[in-house]
Amino acid sequence: MFREGALSKNMARHPACLSPGARLSDFVAVGVLAKAVPLDSVHAVLAKCKRTSVRERDLPAHVVVYYVMALALYMNCASREVLRCLLEGVRWLRDGRGECAVTGDSGISQARTRVGWQPLRQLYDEVAGPVALPDTHGAWYRGLRLVSVDGSTLEVPDTQANAQAFGRPHNQKGPGGYPQIRFVTLAENGTHVLFGARLGPCPTSEHALAEEVFPALRPGMLCLADRLFLCHRLWQPARANGAELLWRGSKSFPLPCYERLADGSYRSALYANAYDRRRQRNGIAVRVIEYQLPGVAGAEPLYRLVTSLLDPEQAPAEQLAALYPERWEIETALDELKTHLRGARIVLRSKTPDLVRQEFYGLMLTHFAIRALMHEAAREAHEDPDRLSFTHTVRVLRRRLPQLGSIPPSAQKRPTPQHPE
């Protein structure tokens, strides 16, 4: 076995129920989702992708989009039970045309298949992005927006189609029990918003996925990354849109010293191969910072950072060394996504590759909606977003937010919140 103790993954997702009389305003709080992902944007993306419902169905396309997002809040609940809860509170999504029926599992699957995954990805690309404002604590360094890049994996149901499309992880003991998708994403450090994410089969390298992610970098950003990403091949696309970089390098990575600077850092260059490095041609100019952490238990003998910020007066070496640990904010954001939102040791529910991709982007959209809400709440309370509990926020959305109700995402009249008896 690739992993022990995964008995819960082998069990079918039981039809866990929400309490009787549950309404969206009390549990899913779709108003929060719709505030971050407006209905107008959903309709526009569905039209671009030609997925708008041609005729009236039990589950129109725009309702399916919010349903896929709602699935991320209730990974332990059966699909039909999540739909029942959703439809209790989304009457405003119906544009006054009556109520949706709670269809069965096959009807839900057919509705999701009609919508497909492309609209969810395009919607995610359009709405999920940095939200930090100039006064957001921990989001900036000398006017540069701090972001990080990293990758991870998610396990998907063990179906033949998923196994063929995504593959399984392998180790010395053999193949894993479940197929996996691999994904790479950017994170805004100050808010933990994940944006620009791309997924692929398990064997896909993080380098290949990172090249698809880097177009989401923009001028005015400072991107932090672990030593896995440092290479000539990735540095160029990461810099293509004008973002600055601060990446860690291993002590064995060849970084010749061409000029020692006043702050102890030195000028160097990245080369595509050893031949170019020996001849010092086709190199990309970088600045290298080397430092130690004496007296710190478990510290490595030498740390190396490589940056595109070449002027030591603009970005002193000591400040960049102190800044680099902010890269770990993306680890926290990924833990939020995988452990506190999806749930620890829970497999995604979709049994076909297209629906796996759809569910992934629904999960990312929901995480974005929650983090955007947390950022707004932190600003109103004049707090650091890091001081708010992601886990508590998810619990509130799952249980009860009667004071928010279902917030129409446009100029529609706000419906009266409905509460359980």
C-alpha positions in Angstrom: 0.0 0.0 0.0 1.2 3.5 -0.8 -0.5 5.0 2.3 -1.8 3.3 5.4 -4.8 4.3 7.6 -6.9 5.4 4.7 -10.0 3.3 5.5 -12.2 6.4 5.4 -11.3 6.9 1.7 -12.5 3.4 0.8 -16.0 4.1 2.1 -18.7 5.6 0.0 -19.6 9.2 0.9 -22.7 8.7 3.1 -25.7 10.9 2.7 -25.0 13.0 5.7 -27.9 15.4 6.3 -28.1 19.0 7.4 -30.7 19.9 10.0 -34.4 20.0 9.0 -35.5 23.3 7.6 -32.0 24.4 6.7 -31.8 27.3 4.3 -29.0 28.7 2.3 -28.8 31.8 4.5 -28.2 29.6 7.5 -25.7 27.2 6.1 -24.2 27.6 2.7 -24.5 31.4 2.8 -24.4 31.7 -1.0 -24.6 35.4 -0.6 -20.9 35.2 0.4 -20.1 33.1 -2.7 -22.1 35.4 -4.9 -20.5 38.5 -3.5 -17.1 37.2 -4.6 -18.4 35.5 -7.7 -21.2 37.8 -9.0 -24.1 36.3 -11.0 -23.5 38.7 -13.8 -19.9 37.3 -14.2 -21.3 33.7 -14.1 -23.8 34.5 -16.9 -21.1 36.2 -19.0 -18.7 33.3 -18.7 -21.4 30.7 -19.5 -22.2 32.8 -22.6 -18.6 33.0 -23.7 -18.2 29.2 -23.3 -21.6 28.6 -24.9 -22.9 26.7 -21.8 -25.9 28.9 -21.1 -29.0 26.7 -20.7 -30.9 26.6 -24.0 -34.2 25.6 -22.3 -35.4 25.6 -18.8 -34.1 22.7 -16.8 -34.3 21.4 -13.3 -30.8 22.7 -12.8 -29.9 25.7 -15.0 -26.3 26.3 -15.8 -25.8 29.3 -13.5 -27.3 27.4 -10.6 -24.9 24.5 -11.3 -21.9 26.9 -11.0 -22.9 27.9 -7.5 -23.8 24.3 -6.7 -20.2 23.2 -7.6 -18.9 25.9 -5.3 -21.3 24.7 -2.5 -19.9 21.2 -2.8 -16.6 22.4 -1.5 -18.2 23.5 1.7 -19.8 20.1 2.4 -17.3 17.5 1.2 -18.7 15.0 3.8 -22.3 15.4 2.5 -23.9 13.5 -0.3 -24.4 15.5 -3.5 -28.2 15.5 -3.4 -28.2 16.7 0.2 -26.0 19.7 -0.7 -28.4 20.5 -3.6 -31.4 20.4 -1.3 -29.8 22.9 1.0 -28.6 25.1 -1.9 -32.1 25.3 -3.5 -33.7 26.3 -0.3 -32.0 29.7 -0.5 -31.3 30.4 -4.2 -34.7 31.5 -5.4 -33.2 34.8 -6.5 -31.0 32.8 -8.9 -34.1 31.7 -10.7 -35.0 35.2 -11.9 -38.6 34.8 -10.6 -39.3 31.7 -12.7 -40.3 29.4 -9.9 -38.4 26.8 -7.9 -35.9 24.2 -9.0 -36.6 20.6 -8.3 -34.2 18.5 -6.2 -33.1 16.1 -8.8 -31.4 12.8 -8.3 -27.7 11.9 -8.5 -27.8 11.1 -12.2 -29.6 14.4 -12.9 -26.9 16.3 -10.9 -24.2 14.5 -12.8 -25.8 15.3 -16.2 -26.2 18.9 -15.2 -22.6 19.2 -14.2 -21.5 17.5 -17.3 -23.5 19.9 -19.5 -21.7 22.9 -17.9 -18.3 21.2 -18.0 -15.1 22.5 -16.4 -14.0 25.2 -18.8 -16.5 27.8 -17.5 -15.4 27.2 -13.9 -11.7 27.7 -14.9 -12.5 30.9 -16.8 -14.6 32.2 -14.0 -11.8 31.5 -11.6 -9.3 33.2 -13.8 -11.5 36.3 -14.1 -12.6 36.8 -10.5 -9.9 35.2 -8.3 -7.0 37.5 -7.8 -5.2 39.6 -5.3 -7.4 41.6 -3.0 -5.0 43.3 -0.6 -5.2 47.1 -0.4 -2.4 49.5 0.4 -3.2 49.3 4.2 -3.4 45.5 4.3 -0.9 44.3 6.8 1.8 41.8 5.6 0.9 42.2 2.0 3.7 44.5 0.8 7.4 45.1 0.6 8.4 48.6 -0.4 5.3 49.0 -2.6 5.6 45.5 -4.1 2.8 43.0 -3.6 4.1 39.8 -2.0 3.0 36.6 -3.6 4.4 33.0 -3.5 4.2 30.0 -5.8 4.1 26.4 -4.8 2.4 23.1 -5.8 0.5 20.2 -4.2 -1.7 17.2 -5.0 -5.2 16.1 -4.4 -6.6 12.6 -4.4 -9.5 11.7 -6.7 -11.9 8.7 -6.8 -10.4 5.4 -7.9 -12.2 5.0 -11.3 -10.7 3.7 -14.4 -11.3 7.0 -16.2 -9.6 9.0 -13.5 -6.7 6.6 -13.3 -6.1 6.8 -17.0 -6.4 10.6 -17.1 -4.4 11.5 -14.0 -2.3 8.5 -13.0 -1.2 7.4 -9.5 1.8 8.3 -7.3 4.5 5.6 -7.0 7.1 4.9 -4.4 9.3 1.9 -3.5 6.2 0.0 -2.2 4.3 0.4 -5.5 1.4 2.6 -6.9 -0.8 4.6 -4.6 -4.3 3.6 -3.8 -5.9 6.6 -5.4 -5.3 8.6 -8.6 -4.0 12.2 -8.0 -4.1 15.5 -9.7 -1.1 17.8 -9.3 -1.6 21.6 -9.2 0.5 24.7 -8.9 -0.8 28.0 -7.7 0.1 31.5 -6.7 -0.9 32.9 -3.3 -1.1 36.5 -2.1 0.9 36.4 1.1 -1.0 39.0 3.1 -4.5 37.5 2.4 -3.9 33.9 1.5 -5.9 34.3 -1.7 -4.9 31.6 -4.2 -5.0 32.6 -7.8 -3.7 31.6 -11.2 -3.9 27.8 -10.3 -3.4 25.1 -13.0 -3.8 21.4 -12.6 -2.5 18.3 -14.5 -2.0 14.6 -14.1 0.0 13.4 -11.1 3.2 12.7 -13.2 3.2 16.3 -14.5 6.2 18.3 -13.1 5.6 21.4 -11.1 7.9 23.2 -13.5 5.6 22.5 -16.4 2.5 23.7 -14.4 4.4 26.7 -13.1 4.9 27.9 -16.7 1.1 27.9 -17.1 0.7 29.8 -13.8 3.3 32.6 -14.3 1.2 34.6 -16.8 -0.9 35.6 -13.7 2.1 37.5 -12.3 1.9 41.2 -12.9 4.2 44.3 -12.6 4.4 45.4 -9.0 4.5 41.9 -7.6 7.4 40.3 -5.8 7.2 36.5 -6.2 8.8 34.2 -3.6 9.6 30.6 -4.4 11.4 27.6 -2.9 14.6 26.2 -4.4 12.6 23.7 -6.5 11.7 26.4 -9.0 15.1 28.1 -9.4 16.3 27.5 -13.0 16.9 29.5 -16.2 13.9 27.9 -17.8 11.4 29.2 -15.3 13.0 32.6 -14.4 12.3 34.0 -17.9 8.5 33.3 -18.0 8.2 34.4 -14.3 9.7 37.7 -15.2 7.9 38.1 -18.6 5.1 40.3 -17.3 7.4 42.5 -15.2 7.1 40.9 -11.7 10.2 40.8 -9.4 11.5 37.5 -8.0 13.0 36.3 -4.8 13.7 32.6 -5.0 15.8 30.3 -2.9 18.7 28.5 -4.4 20.4 25.3 -3.2 24.0 25.5 -2.1 25.0 23.3 -5.1 23.3 25.5 -7.7 26.0 27.2 -9.8 25.9 30.9 -9.2 29.3 32.5 -10.0 30.3 35.7 -8.3 30.9 38.5 -10.8 30.8 41.5 -8.4 30.7 41.8 -4.6 28.3 44.5 -3.5 28.4 46.7 -0.4 25.7 44.8 1.5 27.5 41.5 1.1 25.4 40.2 -1.8 26.9 39.7 -5.2 26.0 39.9 -8.9 25.7 36.7 -10.8 23.8 35.2 -13.7 21.5 32.2 -14.6 22.5 30.2 -17.6 20.6 27.6 -19.6 23.5 25.2 -19.5 27.2 24.7 -18.5 28.4 25.6 -22.0 26.9 29.1 -21.8 28.1 29.5 -18.2 31.7 28.8 -19.1 31.5 31.3 -21.9 29.4 33.8 -19.9 26.9 34.2 -22.7 23.1 34.3 -22.8 22.9 34.8 -19.0 20.2 36.4 -17.0 21.5 38.9 -14.5 20.6 38.2 -10.9 21.7 39.1 -7.4 22.6 36.5 -4.8 22.3 36.8 -1.1 24.0 34.3 1.2 23.5 34.2 4.9 23.5 32.0 8.0 21.3 31.6 11.1 23.8 31.0 13.9 22.3 29.7 17.1 19.0 28.6 15.5 18.3 24.9 16.1 18.1 22.9 12.9 19.3 25.7 10.7 21.2 24.8 7.5 24.9 25.8 7.2 24.1 28.3 4.4 21.1 29.9 2.9 21.1 31.4 -0.6 18.5 33.7 -2.2 18.4 34.8 -5.8 16.6 37.9 -6.8 15.8 40.1 -9.7 16.2 43.2 -7.5 19.7 44.1 -8.5 20.0 47.4 -6.6 21.1 46.8 -2.9 19.8 50.3 -2.0 16.4 49.4 -3.3 16.3 46.1 -1.5 19.0 45.5 1.1 20.2 42.0 1.6 19.3 41.9 5.2 15.7 42.9 4.5 15.3 40.3 1.8 16.7 37.6 4.0 14.2 38.6 6.7 11.4 38.8 4.1 11.9 35.3 2.6 10.2 33.3 5.4 6.9 35.0 4.2 7.0 32.3 1.5 5.6 29.9 4.0 2.3 31.8 3.9 1.4 29.7 0.8 1.9 26.5 2.9 -0.7 27.8 5.3 -3.1 28.7 2.4 -2.7 25.2 0.9 -3.4 23.7 4.3 -6.6 25.8 4.5 -7.6 24.5 1.1 -6.8 20.8 1.7 -7.4 20.3 5.4 -9.9 22.8 6.6 -12.1 23.3 3.5 -11.9 20.0 1.7 -11.2 18.1 4.9 -8.3 15.9 5.9 -7.9 12.6 4.1 -11.0 13.2 2.0 -11.0 12.3 -1.7 -12.7 14.6 -4.2 -16.1 13.2 -5.2 -16.1 13.4 -9.0 -15.7 10.1 -10.9 -14.8 11.5 -14.4 -11.8 13.6 -15.4 -13.9 16.5 -16.6 -15.9 16.7 -13.4 -12.7 16.4 -11.4 -11.4 19.5 -13.1 -14.7 21.2 -12.6 -14.7 20.3 -8.9 -11.1 21.6 -8.5 -11.9 25.0 -9.8 -15.1 25.1 -7.7 -13.0 24.4 -4.7 -10.6 27.2 -5.6 -13.4 29.6 -6.2 -14.9 28.8 -2.8 -11.6 29.3 -1.0 -11.2 32.6 -2.8 -14.7 33.7 -1.7 -14.0 32.8 1.9 -10.6 34.6 1.9 -12.1 37.7 0.2 -14.8 37.8 3.0 -12.1 37.4 5.7 -10.1 40.3 4.2 -13.1 42.5 4.1 -13.9 41.6 7.7 -10.3 42.3 8.8 -10.3 45.7 7.2 -13.6 46.7 8.9 -12.2 45.5 12.3 -8.7 47.1 11.6 -7.1 43.7 12.0 -4.4 41.7 10.3 -6.2 39.0 8.1 -3.8 36.5 9.6 -5.4 37.1 13.0 -8.8 35.7 11.7 -9.4 32.0 11.9 -10.0 30.3 8.5 -11.4 27.3 10.2 -13.9 29.3 12.2 -15.0 31.2 9.1 -15.7 28.0 7.3 -17.7 26.7 10.3 -19.7 29.9 10.4 -20.6 29.6 6.7 -21.6 25.9 7.2 -23.7 26.5 10.2 -25.4 29.9 10.5 -25.1 33.4 9.0 -28.6 34.7 9.4 -27.4 38.3 9.6 -26.1 38.0 6.0 -28.8 36.1 4.3 -28.7 35.6 0.6 -27.1 38.7 -0.9 -28.2 39.4 -4.5 -25.0 40.0 -6.5 -26.4 42.8 -8.6 -29.0 45.5 -8.3 -31.8 43.0 -7.6 -34.0 43.5 -4.6 -32.5 41.8 -1.6 -34.9 39.0 -0.5 -36.0 38.7 3.1 -33.7 36.3 5.0 -35.5 33.1 5.9 -34.7 31.3 9.1 -35.4 27.9 10.5 -38.2 27.6 12.9 
